[in-house]
């Protein structure tokens, strides 16, 4: 049993999912265009969104969801949607509310059990002018006389603010009240239960005589996925480490040793020339990702010929990969195609096993600790499947790969020396397709530019840039320019996600 989140395009939808799961309740995000179906859900949450409910191009929504008989919580746009379709009246109001606000509670409500009048985070222009029949006002603010409403009989609740963001003082408690006091959910979404259920499911679904190949990179996702699947398949899991030449400096050797030490069966395939040949002349980032995905699968298809029993391919696909690659927002556009999700050919001979597909990154680490995956792997910063190909803007060549590997190695060395590696979500270098004039000694140079990027994040869905210590930046910049032939300028990326993405491509 789980909670269904219908997404109307809010930048905070994934945060709702994270907060629900922090209460150890499983949830899934679906497009707002989803057809009403009670299924195995215990409750429904309607997300926020950038549109106005009364706009002609507002996201499509089937009002049949209000008749499935499940507890419903509307958030911001979700509240206005409920009011609009259930007989209430909306208006633009005299003022808009964006940012911090203060709500005063009206009467008593199970949604606000143990929650006092407090600070919340608002982001709305429309207001509810009159309530739908059967609803009462349970909170108000200066800019919203109806800041929260409830229909106790039908277990329908709605708030004009965003309880999922940290700026809402008692947001965690409000969501907890909806999950446990109203929807009667049970906190059973734990690492131990997930592992047990996944192993049992794999044993049921994978035939006893079938073998699987795991796309192992040595990163957190693929290593945890392999370790988890190995509990179900044992020696029938064959791990293949494809060294595509797009890894960090000397990383191929390190990966091979790390995954072998875990006890997994690993074969290393050196395919650098094949990948670089396929990428020759390619500059479009989406095309790069798809080419890498295609070549990756081609290599695996060839490896299956050496393992006749292989029928399955294991991948470490995560929930953010799925969310960003497959639009869950109805009318919204795909952000970018992840190689795990969008680069697989329709005629691929292997069936997919994606045991981590419903998990966020920090949840994968929790699963990994439960599986006793070594700390040095679990604390490894996320590294994109397409590797350095999407950190080299423009064409990927041997020379540009050499330059970026050397720049990246120096930057990470200084990050570790400063004791910051574990505190950062990601820290890496990007090689830009820009040359600029410089002076070295008495000579003029016209060389490349490298960008340094460091961010903090909880799960990769949002991220804040980090201003690294002056001494670290100074040392890293000096070393890069002095030690890496081909670079004469270093810049710092100070963009957050959104509006930027963590990776440049």
QUIGI-V624243 format. One record per helix or strand of 3 or more residues. SS is the DSSP state (A for helix, B for strand). FROM is the first residue (numbers start at 1). LEN is the number of residues. If there is no record, write none. Layout:
SS,FROM,LEN  SS,FROM,LEN
This chain:
B,2,6  A,13,10  B,27,5  B,41,6  A,63,5  B,71,5  A,77,9  B,89,3  B,97,9  A,110,3  B,118,7  B,127,4  B,136,5  B,148,4  B,156,4  A,171,12  A,191,15  B,211,5  A,220,17  B,237,7  A,251,12  B,266,5  A,272,8  A,285,20  B,310,5  A,319,7  A,339,4  B,351,3  A,361,10  A,375,4  A,387,4  A,398,20  A,421,3  B,426,15  B,443,14  B,463,3  A,470,14  B,487,6
